[in-house]
Amino acid sequence: MAGFFGLFDYNKPGPGVDKDAPPKAPFFMFFEILQRKFWNLIKVNMMFLIFNLPALILGMLVMLMFFPNIIPDALSDSQAMASDIMLKFILLTLAMCIPMITVGPAQAGFTYIMRNYSREEHAFLWGDFKDTALKNMKQSMIIGTINFFATFLMLFVINTYNSLIKVGQLPVMLGTIFMMLMIVMFTIFAMMNMYIYPILVTFKLSIKQIYKNALIFAVIKFFPNLGILLLSAFIILLSFGMIFPFSQLIGIFLYLFLTISFIGFMTNFYTYPKLQKFMISRLEEDDDDEDEDDDDEDSEDDEDGEDEEENDIHAASDDDIGDSGNESGQEDESSGSEAPGAGENNNEIKRYF
């Protein structure tokens, strides 16, 4: 007897999941997946940081060279300099999480895993990370390079406008307009980066098509995208004690183990349904339409074949009744009547293609 009076019987099947149960709300689904994949998110976070280390080092060098004093008097006061370096690191962390400053292949592998988790699919941490990075090596390297230079170029232009306004070399009104336009462009570019890598690992498109589709998503979903950007910034600033003051060592600890993977999962959980609705579903509809057209063509071919068989049968019956001269005439008529039908079918195929 299994168990004790039917109790503690672990071989007994459970109730399972009701197939007719309504889908869970995305809010609850997010935290349910987060709970199941929590330890994997920690592993992916550490793995990504190792391969993304070149982008972190290069990004910090650029920040120190072209943005030397975000905090005033940072070059004259050691404590202000330490705070300035920490602020640069926090801003760079935000740029890595969006993601704008990353090593392309590493970001592609990371995004593939986060995308699979967001749609509740399995992913092998190292195997899928490595395979996706190698598969998209060329395109992701180009995208990573473009994003790196575009990000710092726009930040440099914004900082330049701000400096020119402060020293009076640019009229305040005109300089403010130019600076605000550049900030809007930078914000839209940041939104595009939320979609670039998910599109890269999901579809086989050219780099131009990837950026074009990312721009469309950034514009048509501007306010929801802005909400995700602000939420990401809030989480990062909160983790480093920039909103409620506490030790910034906690933020560094979270950065090493969870921050990037958590925001990456959150971003992919938000962006993938958009790709499903506007791209994947339309591709599936096109495939279904092509299959239906193929079925229609096959049915037309079958009908033509049946008509030919019927004509052959009628011709055979006339052979039994009529003479040989009538036979040849009827065969000519039957052959002449078949030609227009075949020609119409060919014209339909040409119009379809």
Backbone torsions as a table, in degrees:
resi	resn	phi	psi	omega
1	MET	NA	128.8	-178.4
2	ALA	-77.1	130.3	177.3
3	GLY	75.4	-163.3	-178.4
4	PHE	-121.0	102.4	-175.4
5	PHE	55.1	39.7	177.9
6	GLY	84.3	-6.6	178.9
7	LEU	-91.8	158.4	178.5
8	PHE	56.6	33.7	178.5
9	ASP	-95.3	98.5	-176.5
10	TYR	-83.7	-5.0	174.1
11	ASN	-86.0	-11.5	-178.6
12	LYS	-76.7	128.8	-178.7
13	PRO	-64.4	143.9	179.2
14	GLY	-80.2	-177.8	-178.0
15	PRO	-69.6	-24.0	179.3
16	GLY	74.9	-167.3	-178.8
17	VAL	-110.9	129.9	180.0
18	ASP	-69.0	122.7	-178.5
19	LYS	-68.5	-21.9	178.9
20	ASP	-93.9	5.8	-179.2
21	ALA	-68.0	139.7	-179.7
22	PRO	-66.7	148.4	179.5
23	PRO	-65.3	147.5	-179.4
24	LYS	-74.9	154.4	177.7
25	ALA	-65.0	145.1	-178.7
26	PRO	-55.7	-35.5	-179.7
27	PHE	-60.0	-47.8	-179.6
28	PHE	-72.8	-35.4	177.9
29	MET	-63.1	-38.3	179.2
30	PHE	-58.1	-49.9	-176.8
31	PHE	-74.0	-26.9	176.0
32	GLU	-67.6	-45.1	177.0
33	ILE	-66.1	-40.0	178.9
34	LEU	-58.7	-40.0	178.6
35	GLN	-66.8	-41.8	-178.5
36	ARG	-69.6	-35.6	-173.8
37	LYS	-103.2	15.2	-172.3
38	PHE	-57.6	-49.9	-177.2
39	TRP	-69.0	-33.7	175.5
40	ASN	-66.6	-35.2	176.3
41	LEU	-62.9	-37.8	176.6
42	ILE	-64.0	-43.6	179.4
43	LYS	-64.1	-44.4	-179.6
44	VAL	-65.0	-37.5	179.3
45	ASN	-59.7	-47.7	-179.4
46	MET	-67.3	-40.3	179.4
47	MET	-64.0	-42.3	180.0
48	PHE	-65.3	-40.7	-179.2
49	LEU	-60.9	-36.3	-179.9
50	ILE	-63.9	-47.8	-176.8
51	PHE	-78.8	-17.8	179.7
52	ASN	-96.0	5.4	-178.0
53	LEU	-58.1	-40.5	177.5
54	PRO	-57.7	-39.7	178.5
55	ALA	-66.3	-38.0	178.3
56	LEU	-63.9	-46.8	-178.5
57	ILE	-65.5	-47.5	-179.3
58	LEU	-64.8	-38.6	178.1
59	GLY	-64.0	-41.0	178.3
60	MET	-65.8	-38.7	177.8
61	LEU	-62.4	-43.5	178.7
62	VAL	-64.9	-41.5	178.8
63	MET	-62.2	-41.5	-178.9
64	LEU	-70.3	-33.1	-177.4
65	MET	-79.1	-46.0	-171.9
66	PHE	-99.8	-15.5	176.9
67	PHE	-130.2	68.4	-169.2
68	PRO	-70.3	-30.1	-174.3
69	ASN	-137.8	77.9	173.4
70	ILE	-65.6	-40.6	174.5
71	ILE	-91.6	129.3	179.4
72	PRO	-57.3	145.8	179.0
73	ASP	62.8	24.3	-179.5
74	ALA	-69.2	-27.5	-178.0
75	LEU	-82.6	-13.8	-177.2
76	SER	-107.2	-17.6	-177.4
77	ASP	-120.9	126.5	-176.5
78	SER	-65.4	-39.2	179.5
79	GLN	-67.8	-39.8	177.2
80	ALA	-66.5	-35.0	178.1
81	MET	-65.7	-41.5	177.9
82	ALA	-63.4	-40.9	177.8
83	SER	-66.4	-36.0	179.4
84	ASP	-66.2	-42.9	178.3
85	ILE	-64.7	-40.0	178.6
86	MET	-64.7	-39.7	178.3
87	LEU	-64.8	-39.5	176.1
88	LYS	-61.0	-41.6	179.3
89	PHE	-64.5	-39.2	179.0
90	ILE	-65.5	-44.2	178.0
91	LEU	-64.8	-37.3	177.8
92	LEU	-67.9	-35.6	175.5
93	THR	-61.2	-42.1	177.1
94	LEU	-62.3	-42.6	179.2
95	ALA	-65.5	-29.9	177.8
96	MET	-76.1	-31.7	-176.8
97	CYS	-79.1	-23.1	-172.1
98	ILE	-66.1	-45.8	5.0
99	PRO	-111.9	134.5	179.2
100	MET	-117.7	-34.2	179.8
101	ILE	-113.8	94.4	-178.9
102	THR	-148.1	164.3	167.8
103	VAL	-81.9	117.6	-170.6
104	GLY	-50.8	-55.1	-179.3
105	PRO	-60.2	-39.3	177.8
106	ALA	-63.7	-40.0	178.8
107	GLN	-67.2	-35.8	178.1
108	ALA	-64.0	-47.1	177.7
109	GLY	-63.1	-41.5	178.4
110	PHE	-62.2	-45.2	-178.7
111	THR	-64.5	-37.8	179.6
112	TYR	-59.8	-43.9	-179.9
113	ILE	-66.7	-45.5	-179.8
114	MET	-64.1	-37.3	178.3
115	ARG	-65.0	-43.5	178.5
116	ASN	-62.9	-40.3	177.5
117	TYR	-64.2	-39.1	-177.4
118	SER	-66.4	-27.7	177.4
119	ARG	-105.7	19.7	173.3
120	GLU	59.1	47.8	175.1
121	GLU	-118.5	153.6	-178.8
122	HIS	-75.3	151.2	175.2
123	ALA	-147.0	132.4	173.0
124	PHE	-81.0	123.5	-170.1
125	LEU	-57.9	-59.7	-176.0
126	TRP	-79.2	-42.5	-176.0
127	GLY	-63.1	-50.5	-179.5
128	ASP	-70.0	-35.3	177.3
129	PHE	-61.3	-48.3	-178.1
130	LYS	-68.3	-47.1	-177.0
131	ASP	-62.5	-42.4	-179.5
132	THR	-68.5	-38.9	178.1
133	ALA	-62.8	-43.1	179.8
134	LEU	-70.8	-38.7	-178.5
135	LYS	-64.1	-36.7	-178.0
136	ASN	-107.5	27.5	-174.0
137	MET	-57.6	-53.2	-173.5
138	LYS	-65.7	-52.7	-177.6
139	GLN	-64.5	-41.6	-178.2
140	SER	-67.7	-33.7	176.3
141	MET	-65.1	-43.0	178.7
142	ILE	-64.8	-44.9	179.9
143	ILE	-63.2	-43.6	178.8
144	GLY	-60.8	-40.5	179.1
145	THR	-67.3	-44.4	178.3
146	ILE	-60.1	-46.9	-178.0
147	ASN	-63.7	-38.8	-178.5
148	PHE	-61.8	-52.8	-177.0
149	PHE	-69.6	-38.9	179.7
150	ALA	-64.7	-39.8	-179.6
151	THR	-62.2	-52.5	-176.5
152	PHE	-72.2	-29.2	176.5
153	LEU	-64.9	-45.5	179.5
154	MET	-67.1	-39.0	176.5
155	LEU	-64.0	-38.8	178.9
156	PHE	-65.3	-40.9	178.7
157	VAL	-65.2	-43.6	178.0
158	ILE	-60.6	-44.8	179.2
159	ASN	-64.7	-36.8	179.0
160	THR	-65.5	-45.7	176.8
161	TYR	-58.4	-43.1	-179.6
162	ASN	-62.6	-42.2	179.9
163	SER	-66.8	-41.5	-180.0
164	LEU	-65.1	-35.0	177.4
165	ILE	-67.1	-40.8	-177.2
166	LYS	-66.2	-39.5	-177.9
167	VAL	-86.4	-3.0	176.5
168	GLY	82.8	12.8	179.5
169	GLN	-84.1	-6.7	179.0
170	LEU	-137.5	131.1	178.9
171	PRO	-54.6	140.8	-174.5
172	VAL	-59.6	-46.2	-177.7
173	MET	-63.6	-50.1	-178.2
174	LEU	-65.6	-43.9	179.3
175	GLY	-63.3	-37.0	178.7
176	THR	-66.4	-40.6	178.6
177	ILE	-62.6	-47.1	179.5
178	PHE	-62.0	-42.6	-179.0
179	MET	-65.9	-39.9	179.4
180	MET	-67.7	-39.0	176.3
181	LEU	-61.3	-41.4	179.0
182	MET	-67.9	-35.5	177.3
183	ILE	-65.2	-40.0	177.3
184	VAL	-63.8	-43.7	177.5
185	MET	-60.9	-42.1	179.3
186	PHE	-64.5	-39.5	179.4
187	THR	-64.8	-44.2	178.2
188	ILE	-63.6	-39.5	178.1
189	PHE	-64.1	-38.7	176.2
190	ALA	-62.9	-40.1	177.1
191	MET	-64.1	-38.7	178.1
192	MET	-58.8	-37.6	-177.8
193	ASN	-69.2	-17.2	173.3
194	MET	-68.6	-24.4	-175.7
195	TYR	-107.6	-21.6	-171.1
196	ILE	-59.0	-52.9	-176.1
197	TYR	-73.3	-37.3	172.0
198	PRO	-59.0	-38.6	176.2
199	ILE	-66.8	-40.1	-178.7
200	LEU	-59.3	-45.8	-174.9
201	VAL	-85.4	-7.0	-177.7
202	THR	-103.9	-34.9	-175.0
203	PHE	-122.5	158.1	175.5
204	LYS	-100.9	91.0	-176.3
205	LEU	-128.9	162.2	173.5
206	SER	-76.0	165.2	179.9
207	ILE	-62.7	-39.0	177.7
208	LYS	-61.0	-43.0	179.4
209	GLN	-67.9	-35.0	178.7
210	ILE	-63.3	-47.8	179.9
211	TYR	-66.9	-36.8	179.4
212	LYS	-63.3	-47.4	179.0
213	ASN	-66.1	-37.7	178.0
214	ALA	-63.8	-39.0	177.7
215	LEU	-64.6	-40.8	178.6
216	ILE	-61.4	-46.3	179.2
217	PHE	-64.2	-37.4	-179.7
218	ALA	-64.3	-34.2	-176.7
219	VAL	-83.5	-48.7	-174.5
220	ILE	-72.1	-22.2	177.2
221	LYS	-116.1	41.2	-171.4
222	PHE	-58.2	-53.4	-174.0
223	PHE	-69.9	-42.6	172.4
224	PRO	-61.1	-39.8	176.5
225	ASN	-61.1	-42.9	178.5
226	LEU	-61.2	-37.3	177.3
227	GLY	-62.8	-41.7	178.3
228	ILE	-66.0	-40.0	177.5
229	LEU	-62.1	-45.7	-179.9
230	LEU	-66.2	-37.1	177.5
231	LEU	-65.4	-41.4	177.4
232	SER	-62.1	-44.6	178.2
233	ALA	-62.7	-40.3	179.4
234	PHE	-62.5	-43.8	-179.3
235	ILE	-63.0	-43.3	-178.7
236	ILE	-67.8	-47.0	179.1
237	LEU	-62.9	-37.7	178.4
238	LEU	-65.1	-41.9	-177.5
239	SER	-66.2	-27.9	180.0
240	PHE	-95.8	11.7	176.5
241	GLY	71.5	26.6	-179.4
242	MET	-88.4	-13.8	178.4
243	ILE	-104.4	-55.0	171.6
244	PHE	-111.8	117.5	-171.3
245	PRO	-65.5	126.0	169.3
246	PHE	-157.5	-180.0	-174.2
247	SER	-61.2	131.5	178.9
248	GLN	-74.8	-8.7	174.5
249	LEU	-63.8	-30.0	176.8
250	ILE	-63.9	-41.6	178.1
251	GLY	-63.5	-39.8	177.6
252	ILE	-65.3	-41.1	177.9
253	PHE	-61.1	-46.4	178.9
254	LEU	-65.7	-35.5	177.3
255	TYR	-61.1	-40.1	-178.1
256	LEU	-70.6	-29.0	-169.9
257	PHE	-118.3	-22.4	-170.2
258	LEU	-145.8	-34.1	-166.7
259	THR	-55.2	-50.2	-174.4
260	ILE	-67.8	-43.9	-178.9
261	SER	-69.1	-35.0	178.5
262	PHE	-64.4	-48.4	179.6
263	ILE	-68.5	-35.8	176.1
264	GLY	-62.9	-41.6	176.8
265	PHE	-66.0	-42.6	179.4
266	MET	-61.7	-42.7	-178.8
267	THR	-66.1	-45.2	179.7
268	ASN	-68.4	-34.0	176.4
269	PHE	-63.4	-30.8	178.1
270	TYR	-81.4	-42.7	-171.9
271	THR	-80.4	-33.6	-173.5
272	TYR	-61.8	-41.9	176.1
273	PRO	-58.0	-30.2	176.5
274	LYS	-67.4	-42.7	176.9
275	LEU	-64.5	-38.0	179.3
276	GLN	-64.1	-41.4	-175.2
277	LYS	-75.3	-44.5	-169.8
278	PHE	-99.1	-16.1	-177.7
279	MET	-122.3	-56.0	-174.8
280	ILE	-66.0	-45.2	-178.5
281	SER	-64.2	-35.9	179.2
282	ARG	-70.7	-36.4	175.2
283	LEU	-63.7	-40.2	178.2
284	GLU	-65.5	-38.3	177.4
285	GLU	-64.6	-41.2	177.8
286	ASP	-63.0	-40.5	178.2
287	ASP	-64.0	-40.6	178.7
288	ASP	-64.7	-40.1	178.7
289	ASP	-64.2	-40.2	178.1
290	GLU	-64.3	-40.8	178.4
291	ASP	-64.0	-41.3	179.0
292	GLU	-64.4	-40.5	178.1
293	ASP	-64.8	-39.8	177.4
294	ASP	-63.4	-40.5	178.7
295	ASP	-64.5	-39.4	178.8
296	ASP	-63.9	-40.8	179.0
297	GLU	-65.5	-40.3	178.3
298	ASP	-63.7	-40.5	-179.9
299	SER	-66.6	-37.0	177.2
300	GLU	-64.7	-39.9	177.8
301	ASP	-63.8	-39.6	178.9
302	ASP	-64.5	-40.6	178.8
303	GLU	-64.2	-40.1	177.6
304	ASP	-63.3	-38.5	178.8
305	GLY	-65.8	-38.8	177.8
306	GLU	-66.1	-38.4	178.3
307	ASP	-63.6	-39.9	178.6
308	GLU	-63.8	-39.9	179.1
309	GLU	-64.8	-40.4	179.1
310	GLU	-64.9	-40.4	178.0
311	ASN	-63.4	-38.2	177.9
312	ASP	-64.7	-38.9	-179.7
313	ILE	-65.8	-45.0	178.6
314	HIS	-62.4	-38.6	179.1
315	ALA	-64.3	-37.9	179.1
316	ALA	-66.6	-38.4	179.1
317	SER	-68.0	-37.0	177.2
318	ASP	-67.4	-30.6	176.8
319	ASP	-61.6	-37.6	-178.3
320	ASP	-70.3	-29.4	-174.5
321	ILE	-94.7	-48.8	-173.1
322	GLY	-86.3	179.1	179.0
323	ASP	-90.2	-177.3	-174.8
324	SER	-69.6	-33.4	178.8
325	GLY	-65.7	-43.8	176.8
326	ASN	-63.0	-34.2	179.0
327	GLU	-59.8	-48.4	-177.8
328	SER	-64.5	-37.8	178.9
329	GLY	-65.3	-43.4	179.7
330	GLN	-65.9	-36.5	178.6
331	GLU	-65.2	-39.5	178.0
332	ASP	-63.8	-41.8	179.5
333	GLU	-64.3	-43.3	-179.9
334	SER	-64.8	-40.1	179.0
335	SER	-67.0	-37.0	178.2
336	GLY	-68.5	-33.2	-179.8
337	SER	-74.7	-23.5	-179.7
338	GLU	-78.8	-31.2	-172.9
339	ALA	-60.8	-46.7	179.7
340	PRO	-59.4	-39.1	179.0
341	GLY	-61.2	-44.5	179.4
342	ALA	-64.9	-39.6	178.8
343	GLY	-64.6	-38.7	178.8
344	GLU	-64.0	-40.8	178.4
345	ASN	-62.7	-40.9	178.1
346	ASN	-63.4	-40.2	177.8
347	ASN	-63.4	-38.5	177.8
348	GLU	-63.1	-41.7	178.9
349	ILE	-64.4	-40.1	180.0
350	LYS	-66.3	-40.8	179.1
351	ARG	-65.7	-36.2	-179.2
352	TYR	-65.7	-41.6	179.4
353	PHE	-79.6	NA	NA
